[in-house]
Amino acid sequence: MNIQRSFSHTDLALELKDELEESLEEQQAFDGIKIQQERIGERGLQETVIEIDSEEGEKQLGKPRGIYVTLEGENMAGNDGSFHEEMSECLAKRLQSLLSGKRKLLFIGLGNGEVTPDALGPLVIKNLFITRHLTGWKEIEGCPAVAALAPGVMAQTGMETGEIVEGIVKKIHPDALVVIDALAAKSSERLNRTIQISNTGIAPGSGVGNHRNEITEKTMGIPVIAIGVPTVISIPSLACDIMEAFCASQGEGMKDIFCSWPEKEKYHFLGEILDEKLWELFVTPKEIDEAVKRISYTLSEGINQFVAGRIF
């Protein structure tokens, strides 16, 4: 059996960073790409920012030009309140930089609220500070007008999420759209540990091979910010982690056999040895129920801080 597969991982900045590091080892030049990393606070929070600002950069990384941000930390899935507070504040500051000057905002929680690993978006929407209907209230002077919706998935509505969102955008005319979604991780180390932010929009379901109409500035007519957290991982990606751990445990000689291969070669190799049915399977951590609740609260708190302007 010789199966060649590719996956649309959604680790954004970290995925791009990995590709950059691989290419730099091969001494390839990169024009139109900027990368910045910063340690934030005292609890191991790290921010990685990659900006693609030219057509050449787009071609080299295979991603549209824009800003790709990853906030990561080992305590993301834990119950460390101080860490989650730092993460919320960092998210609020990043939203402030991406949405500066935008006064009317629409937040969309993508996903199926009845499936725990996919419920991140709907859970975030439940806890947002909604202000669009509070016109004239002194308490919200200076806050952007915020509307929000969790539109469900096609199996529940019979409609493409993009169709629903496009209709709302045309009706209420927001200045920008912010979509929140659960993502598919490239590595098990990143499950429930990173917040991904991008100003290039999103293709719902692409991480699990269920491609829907993209939600981008091109399709919506307004800037689109995507926020997500990896909550599931594909079996082939998990197999890559297991193979790398095994080879690394056998010494340098064995480590070079698999760990040093480019990603395409790894998936080509796995395509030859794994049953085809395994390529359709995705798994999630056993503590996903509590993790999604905590992470959704961290995201909603960061968004609410941005909306209320409490930290600026």
N, C-alpha and C positions, 0 to 999 in steps of 0.2 A: 504493500500500500504506500502510495506517495501522495500525501495530501499537503497542499500549500494553503495556509490560512493566514489571515491578518486580523488584528483586533484594533478597534478604535478605543484605545485606552484614554482615560480622561484625567491623567495626573498633571496636565497642563505644564506649569513651570518646571516641576521636577522631571517630567518626561523629556522636555526640551533640554534641560540641564544635562541629563544623562547622554542625550544625543550629541550635545556640544562637547562633552568630555571625551566621548568615543572618537569624535572627529578630530579633536585637538591632539589626541594620542597618535592619530594618523597624519598629523601635521597639515590638516586642511584649513584653509583660511576662511574666516567668516566676516563678511561685510554687512553692515546694516543690522547688526544684532548687538544688544547691550545686555549684560548680566550683572546683577548686584545682589549680594547676600549680606544680611545683617542679623546679629543676635539682639534680641529685645527682652528687656526685663531680667529677672533673676531666676526664672523657672524653665530655662531651656527652650524658650520660644525662638524660632528662627524664621525670617522672612526671605524668600527668594523671589526676585523680580527679573523677568526677562522681557525685553522690549524688541520687537521686530519692526523696524521702521523703513524698510525698503523692499522693493520687488526682489532684489537679490537675496535678501534675508528670507523672504517667503519661499523662494525656490529651494534654498539650502535646507530649511527645516520642515518644509511641507506644511506650514501653518500660515494662516492669514496674518498680515501685519497687525500689530496691536500689543497690548500689555498683558502679560501672564504672571500671576502672583500666586505663590504658595506660602501659607502660614503652617508651620509644622511643629510638633512637639510630642514627646512620649506620653505626657499626661492628658492628651486630648480625649482619650477614651476613659480616663479615670474620673474620680470624684473629687479632684483637687479644685476647690472653689476659687482659690486665688489665681491658679493657672487659667481657668476658664474666664475669669474677669480680665486678665491681661490679654487673652485672645480676643475677647469682645471689643476691648478698647482699640486693639490693633486693626481689627476689621472695620471699626467705625472710622478710623483715620484714613484707611485705604479707600473706603467709600466716599469720604469727603473729597479726596483728591480726584477720584474718577467721575464724581457727580457734581463737581463744583458748578454753581450757577443754575443747576436744574431745580425748578420750583414745583413741578408737577410730576409725581413719580407713580408708576404702577409696578407692584410686586406680584409675581406669579410663583406659586409653589407647585412645581411639577411633580408628577408621580402619583402612585396609588396609595392613598392613606390607609387602606386596609391590608397592605403588605408591608410588614415592619421595615425591612431594609430599604424600601422605596418610599417610605412615609415622611422622609426628612422635610421635603418642601411643604406639604400640607401642615405639618406640625409647626414649622416656622411661622407660617401665615397666621395660625391661631393666636400667636402671642405678639403680633405686631401692633404698634401704636398707629392706628388709622386716624387720619386727620381731614380727609377730603370733605367730609360732611360737616365739619365744625367751623364753617366759614363765619368770621366775625368774633370768634371767641378770643379774648385777650390772652388766655392761658397758652395759646399756640401761636402767638405772633412770632414771625420769623421762621417758623417750621415749614418745611415743604408740604404741599398737599399730597397725602399718601392714600392710594387705593390699593386693595389687595384681593387676590382670588386664588383658590386652589381648584383648577378646572377638571381634575380627575384625568383618566386615561381613556383612550379610544374604546376599550372594551366596556367602559361604564357609560360613555356618552354617545358613541357612534360618530364622533367628530374628531378630526385631527386637533391636537392641542394648539398647533399653530393657527388653525382657522379660528378657534375661539379667541385666542389672544389678539389676532389681527382685527377681529370684529370689535373688541373692546377698545383697542388703540384708536381705531377710526372714530369711535363714538365719544370717548372722553379726552382724546388728544393730549396724552402725557408728554412731558419733555424727554423722559427716558424710561426704559423698561428694565427691571431687575428680575431675573429668573433664578430660582433656587431649586437644586436638584440633587439627588443621590447619584454618585458616580461609580464607575468600575475601576478598581485599583490595578496598577501595573505590578505592584509588589505587595506581599502580605504585610510587610513592615509599615505600609502606609494606610492600612485599613483603619478607619475611624481616628486617624492621627493628623490629617491635614485638611485645611480649608483652601480650596482652589478658587481663585477670582480671575476673571478675564473680561476684557471689554470687546470681545469678538463674538459674543453670543454663544449659542449652544444648539446641538442637534439632539433632541430628546431620544433616549433609548439607544444611542449609538454605542455606548459602552458595553451593552449586552447584546449587540448585533440586531437590535430591533429599531431600524432606522425610520424616523418620522421626519416631517417637514422641519427644516431648520428654523430657529428663531434668532435672527440676526438683524443688523441694521438694514441690510439689503432687502429682507423680506418684510420688515415692520416699518421701515421709514424713519425710525428714531434710534438713538444709541441704545444698545443692549448690553447690560452687565450680567455675567453669569457667575453664580456662587454655588459651590458644591463641595461635598465631602465623600470620599470613597467609602462605600459601605459593603460592597461585594467584590469578589475576585473570581476570575475565570479559572477553570481547572487547568488549562495550559499554563497560565501565569503561575498558579500554585505549583505545577510540575516543574517549572523553571526554577522556582525557589528551592524546591526539594533537591533537584539535580545539582544546583550550585552548592548547596550545603553539603551534599554527599561528596562531590568532587573535591571541595575545599578541605574536607576532613581526611582525605586520602593523601594529602601532601601536595607540593607545588606541581609535580608532574601531572597528576590527575586534575588539578585545578585548572591548568591551561587547556585541558581537553574540552571543557564546556564553558567555564566561567568567562574566558576571554573572547568567546565567539561573539560576533555582532548579533543583535536581537533577531534579525531575519533568519540567520543560520540556525539559531536556537529553535525558532518556531518551525522551520523546515524539518529539522531533526525530530521534533516532537510530533509533527504531522505524520512521520513515517512509523512511529512506534505506538502512538495512542489510538484507541478506538475512536472512530469518527463521532460517535455519540457523545463522547466526553467533551468535545469542543463546544457543545451547546449548554454545558452545565456551569452554574455559578454558585459559589458558597459564601456564607457570611459568618462572622464570629458568633459563638453561642450566647454571648452577653449583649447581642445586638439591641434587644428591647430597651435596656437601660441606657446603652450608649447613644442610641438615636434620640432618646428624650433629652439627655444632657446636652448633646451637641446641637440639637435644634434650639434649645434655650440659649446656648452660647451665641448662635447666629442671630436669633431674634433680639437678644440684648445688644449685640453690636449694631444691628440695624436701627434699633430704637434709640441708642445713644447718638448715632448719626442724625436721625430725624429730629431729636430733641435738642441736639447741639450741646449736651451737658459737658463734653470734655474739650470744647474748643474755646 
